[in-house]
Amino acid sequence: MDFETAQAAGLRGLRDLEVLALASRHQRALVTHDVSTMPRQFRAFLDAGNHSPGVFLVPQLLEVSEAIEEILLIWLASEASDWEDRLSWLPL
């Protein structure tokens, strides 16, 4: 498993569709707290014919330890292809 912060990935200040395109180009699933606009933008991204390695929405109120456990479980119990073009809320 390889994580990269938004800052390290150069995502700060980008619009949702730009973030989705960059994640797709680098074959990286996106883990985000942006639960207000990302679902709508994700649908628009897919409707435009794009593909995504997947997006995981993490509510701000979810404990960090629980989010980490969820992500680890996903990584251990599934394949990357299971999440392609899917938007999933944590906890599952």
N, CA and C atoms as a LAMMPS dump frame, in Angstrom:
ITEM: TIMESTEP
0
ITEM: NUMBER OF ATOMS
276
ITEM: BOX BOUNDS ff ff ff
-5.0000000000000000e+02 5.0000000000000000e+02
-5.0000000000000000e+02 5.0000000000000000e+02
-5.0000000000000000e+02 5.0000000000000000e+02
ITEM: ATOMS id mol type element x y z
1 1 1 N 0.85 -1.17 0
2 1 2 C 0 0 0
3 1 3 C 0.888 1.223 0
4 2 1 N 0.499 2.197 -0.788
5 2 2 C 1.291 3.411 -0.944
6 2 3 C 0.361 4.606 -0.879
7 3 1 N 0.517 5.434 0.133
8 3 2 C -0.296 6.636 0.279
9 3 3 C 0.529 7.857 -0.065
10 4 1 N -0.16 8.855 -0.566
11 4 2 C 0.473 10.129 -0.867
12 4 3 C -0.49 11.227 -0.429
13 5 1 N -0.005 12.205 0.287
14 5 2 C -0.861 13.301 0.729
15 5 3 C -1.256 14.17 -0.461
16 6 1 N -2.311 14.946 -0.263
17 6 2 C -2.753 15.869 -1.319
18 6 3 C -1.646 16.848 -1.67
19 7 1 N -0.932 17.307 -0.671
20 7 2 C 0.152 18.261 -0.909
21 7 3 C 1.27 17.612 -1.724
22 8 1 N 1.697 16.401 -1.326
23 8 2 C 2.778 15.711 -2.031
24 8 3 C 2.381 15.368 -3.469
25 9 1 N 1.094 15.105 -3.678
26 9 2 C 0.615 14.751 -5.018
27 9 3 C 0.329 15.971 -5.875
28 10 1 N 0.448 17.152 -5.293
29 10 2 C 0.184 18.376 -6.042
30 10 3 C -1.292 18.628 -6.283
31 11 1 N -2.146 18.182 -5.356
32 11 2 C -3.587 18.307 -5.547
33 11 3 C -4.191 19.568 -4.943
34 12 1 N -3.463 20.221 -4.074
35 12 2 C -4.028 21.399 -3.4
36 12 3 C -4.403 22.464 -4.423
37 13 1 N -5.618 22.972 -4.261
38 13 2 C -6.097 24.035 -5.134
39 13 3 C -6.717 23.554 -6.437
40 14 1 N -6.654 22.247 -6.714
41 14 2 C -7.245 21.727 -7.946
42 14 3 C -8.736 21.487 -7.76
43 15 1 N -9.482 21.59 -8.835
44 15 2 C -10.907 21.269 -8.813
45 15 3 C -11.08 19.759 -8.739
46 16 1 N -12.261 19.33 -8.296
47 16 2 C -12.535 17.9 -8.138
48 16 3 C -12.255 17.107 -9.415
49 17 1 N -12.721 17.612 -10.549
50 17 2 C -12.514 16.875 -11.802
51 17 3 C -11.033 16.76 -12.152
52 18 1 N -10.261 17.763 -11.812
53 18 2 C -8.812 17.712 -12.043
54 18 3 C -8.164 16.688 -11.117
55 19 1 N -8.622 16.627 -9.879
56 19 2 C -8.103 15.641 -8.919
57 19 3 C -8.436 14.231 -9.399
58 20 1 N -9.662 14.032 -9.838
59 20 2 C -10.059 12.714 -10.342
60 20 3 C -9.248 12.304 -11.565
61 21 1 N -8.996 13.242 -12.464
62 21 2 C -8.212 12.949 -13.665
63 21 3 C -6.771 12.599 -13.309
64 22 1 N -6.19 13.329 -12.382
65 22 2 C -4.81 13.059 -11.964
66 22 3 C -4.71 11.7 -11.281
67 23 1 N -5.658 11.395 -10.395
68 23 2 C -5.661 10.091 -9.723
69 23 3 C -5.8 8.967 -10.746
70 24 1 N -6.667 9.17 -11.719
71 24 2 C -6.866 8.163 -12.758
72 24 3 C -5.596 7.958 -13.582
73 25 1 N -4.985 9.059 -13.969
74 25 2 C -3.769 8.995 -14.783
75 25 3 C -2.654 8.236 -14.063
76 26 1 N -2.596 8.389 -12.743
77 26 2 C -1.549 7.724 -11.949
78 26 3 C -2.015 6.4 -11.342
79 27 1 N -3.21 5.963 -11.732
80 27 2 C -3.784 4.709 -11.249
81 27 3 C -3.794 4.637 -9.718
82 28 1 N -4.269 5.712 -9.091
83 28 2 C -4.358 5.796 -7.63
84 28 3 C -5.807 5.967 -7.21
85 29 1 N -6.231 5.143 -6.277
86 29 2 C -7.538 5.354 -5.665
87 29 3 C -7.458 6.644 -4.855
88 30 1 N -8.558 7.334 -4.773
89 30 2 C -8.614 8.598 -4.057
90 30 3 C -9.339 8.396 -2.731
91 31 1 N -8.729 8.844 -1.65
92 31 2 C -9.35 8.837 -0.323
93 31 3 C -9.534 10.297 0.052
94 32 1 N -10.8 10.696 0.304
95 32 2 C -11.088 12.111 0.486
96 32 3 C -12.127 12.362 1.567
97 33 1 N -12.011 13.529 2.188
98 33 2 C -13.033 14.014 3.119
99 33 3 C -14.086 14.835 2.382
100 34 1 N -13.907 15.07 1.111
101 34 2 C -14.809 15.931 0.337
102 34 3 C -16.108 15.191 0.02
103 35 1 N -16.958 15.076 1.025
104 35 2 C -18.205 14.334 0.858
105 35 3 C -19.326 15.196 0.278
106 36 1 N -19.1 16.498 0.175
107 36 2 C -20.169 17.374 -0.314
108 36 3 C -20.189 17.481 -1.838
109 37 1 N -19.044 17.654 -2.466
110 37 2 C -19.047 17.833 -3.923
111 37 3 C -18.487 16.641 -4.696
112 38 1 N -17.653 15.834 -4.076
113 38 2 C -17 14.746 -4.807
114 38 3 C -17.981 13.725 -5.394
115 39 1 N -19.038 13.314 -4.692
116 39 2 C -19.945 12.331 -5.321
117 39 3 C -20.521 12.819 -6.654
118 40 1 N -20.955 14.062 -6.707
119 40 2 C -21.523 14.62 -7.939
120 40 3 C -20.453 14.725 -9.028
121 41 1 N -19.273 15.18 -8.653
122 41 2 C -18.181 15.329 -9.619
123 41 3 C -17.685 13.969 -10.112
124 42 1 N -17.702 12.973 -9.238
125 42 2 C -17.296 11.618 -9.63
126 42 3 C -18.245 11.084 -10.697
127 43 1 N -19.545 11.28 -10.487
128 43 2 C -20.532 10.839 -11.478
129 43 3 C -20.299 11.55 -12.805
130 44 1 N -20.046 12.855 -12.776
131 44 2 C -19.784 13.622 -14.001
132 44 3 C -18.521 13.105 -14.691
133 45 1 N -17.507 12.772 -13.906
134 45 2 C -16.248 12.245 -14.437
135 45 3 C -16.505 10.942 -15.194
136 46 1 N -17.27 10.041 -14.598
137 46 2 C -17.579 8.764 -15.251
138 46 3 C -18.493 8.974 -16.459
139 47 1 N -19.486 9.857 -16.314
140 47 2 C -20.414 10.123 -17.422
141 47 3 C -19.699 10.685 -18.644
142 48 1 N -18.553 11.324 -18.423
143 48 2 C -17.76 11.872 -19.529
144 48 3 C -16.902 10.801 -20.203
145 49 1 N -17.041 9.554 -19.755
146 49 2 C -16.306 8.45 -20.38
147 49 3 C -14.977 8.134 -19.734
148 50 1 N -14.698 8.745 -18.61
149 50 2 C -13.447 8.482 -17.897
150 50 3 C -13.589 7.267 -16.989
151 51 1 N -12.458 6.79 -16.515
152 51 2 C -12.443 5.671 -15.565
153 51 3 C -11.609 6.065 -14.358
154 52 1 N -11.923 5.417 -13.251
155 52 2 C -11.263 5.738 -11.987
156 52 3 C -10.861 4.458 -11.265
157 53 1 N -9.714 4.489 -10.577
158 53 2 C -9.34 3.351 -9.729
159 53 3 C -10.253 3.24 -8.505
160 54 1 N -11.092 4.253 -8.272
161 54 2 C -12.024 4.234 -7.158
162 54 3 C -11.847 5.44 -6.26
163 55 1 N -12.933 5.781 -5.565
164 55 2 C -12.922 6.892 -4.624
165 55 3 C -13.529 6.41 -3.315
166 56 1 N -12.853 6.715 -2.215
167 56 2 C -13.328 6.381 -0.881
168 56 3 C -13.601 7.673 -0.137
169 57 1 N -14.857 7.849 0.275
170 57 2 C -15.265 9.035 1.02
171 57 3 C -15.158 8.76 2.513
172 58 1 N -14.453 9.618 3.209
173 58 2 C -14.242 9.474 4.643
174 58 3 C -14.85 10.683 5.352
175 59 1 N -15.975 10.492 6.044
176 59 2 C -16.568 11.619 6.772
177 59 3 C -15.594 12.17 7.814
178 60 1 N -15.616 13.484 8.001
179 60 2 C -14.722 14.139 8.961
180 60 3 C -14.878 13.561 10.37
181 61 1 N -16.076 13.132 10.719
182 61 2 C -16.338 12.647 12.07
183 61 3 C -15.841 11.22 12.317
184 62 1 N -15.448 10.52 11.274
185 62 2 C -14.933 9.16 11.443
186 62 3 C -13.565 9.225 12.106
187 63 1 N -13.394 8.452 13.159
188 63 2 C -12.108 8.415 13.847
189 63 3 C -11.007 7.988 12.872
190 64 1 N -9.866 8.618 12.982
191 64 2 C -8.741 8.307 12.094
192 64 3 C -8.387 6.825 12.188
193 65 1 N -8.364 6.279 13.403
194 65 2 C -8.012 4.869 13.576
195 65 3 C -9.004 3.956 12.86
196 66 1 N -10.287 4.312 12.874
197 66 2 C -11.287 3.502 12.184
198 66 3 C -11.115 3.604 10.674
199 67 1 N -10.822 4.784 10.18
200 67 2 C -10.588 4.955 8.744
201 67 3 C -9.388 4.125 8.297
202 68 1 N -8.325 4.148 9.087
203 68 2 C -7.126 3.37 8.759
204 68 3 C -7.448 1.879 8.745
205 69 1 N -8.183 1.415 9.74
206 69 2 C -8.559 -0.002 9.783
207 69 3 C -9.389 -0.391 8.567
208 70 1 N -10.329 0.455 8.185
209 70 2 C -11.159 0.185 7.007
210 70 3 C -10.306 0.086 5.738
211 71 1 N -9.404 1.028 5.57
212 71 2 C -8.548 1.03 4.385
213 71 3 C -7.646 -0.203 4.364
214 72 1 N -7.102 -0.562 5.512
215 72 2 C -6.273 -1.773 5.588
216 72 3 C -7.078 -3.02 5.245
217 73 1 N -8.301 -3.105 5.739
218 73 2 C -9.152 -4.252 5.439
219 73 3 C -9.443 -4.334 3.952
220 74 1 N -9.743 -3.193 3.344
221 74 2 C -9.984 -3.158 1.901
222 74 3 C -8.746 -3.653 1.15
223 75 1 N -7.59 -3.152 1.542
224 75 2 C -6.339 -3.524 0.881
225 75 3 C -6.057 -5.023 1.021
226 76 1 N -6.317 -5.583 2.201
227 76 2 C -6.024 -6.992 2.452
228 76 3 C -7.045 -7.944 1.844
229 77 1 N -8.307 -7.524 1.767
230 77 2 C -9.376 -8.451 1.411
231 77 3 C -9.911 -8.295 -0.012
232 78 1 N -9.309 -7.433 -0.808
233 78 2 C -9.837 -7.239 -2.15
234 78 3 C -8.719 -6.933 -3.133
235 79 1 N -9.112 -6.869 -4.384
236 79 2 C -8.192 -6.517 -5.458
237 79 3 C -8.499 -5.098 -5.91
238 80 1 N -7.517 -4.426 -6.45
239 80 2 C -7.719 -3.054 -6.929
240 80 3 C -8.864 -2.991 -7.938
241 81 1 N -8.985 -3.992 -8.776
242 81 2 C -10.031 -3.997 -9.801
243 81 3 C -11.439 -4.024 -9.21
244 82 1 N -11.577 -4.48 -7.965
245 82 2 C -12.88 -4.51 -7.308
246 82 3 C -13.448 -3.114 -7.097
247 83 1 N -12.598 -2.108 -7.088
248 83 2 C -13.007 -0.747 -6.748
249 83 3 C -13.051 0.192 -7.947
250 84 1 N -12.709 -0.312 -9.118
251 84 2 C -12.685 0.534 -10.301
252 84 3 C -14.058 1.14 -10.58
253 85 1 N -14.072 2.431 -10.824
254 85 2 C -15.28 3.189 -11.151
255 85 3 C -16.336 3.134 -10.047
256 86 1 N -15.882 2.908 -8.805
257 86 2 C -16.799 2.861 -7.668
258 86 3 C -16.517 3.994 -6.698
259 87 1 N -17.584 4.508 -6.127
260 87 2 C -17.519 5.496 -5.055
261 87 3 C -18.019 4.79 -3.807
262 88 1 N -17.203 4.747 -2.768
263 88 2 C -17.563 4.01 -1.55
264 88 3 C -17.366 4.883 -0.321
265 89 1 N -18.307 4.776 0.597
266 89 2 C -18.234 5.497 1.866
267 89 3 C -17.594 4.621 2.919
268 90 1 N -16.72 5.206 3.717
269 90 2 C -16.166 4.512 4.868
270 90 3 C -16.896 4.992 6.11
271 91 1 N -17.212 4.123 7.047
272 91 2 C -16.954 2.681 6.995
273 91 3 C -17.883 1.996 5.998
274 92 1 N -17.394 0.872 5.479
275 92 2 C -18.169 0.113 4.483
276 92 3 C -19.393 -0.51 5.119
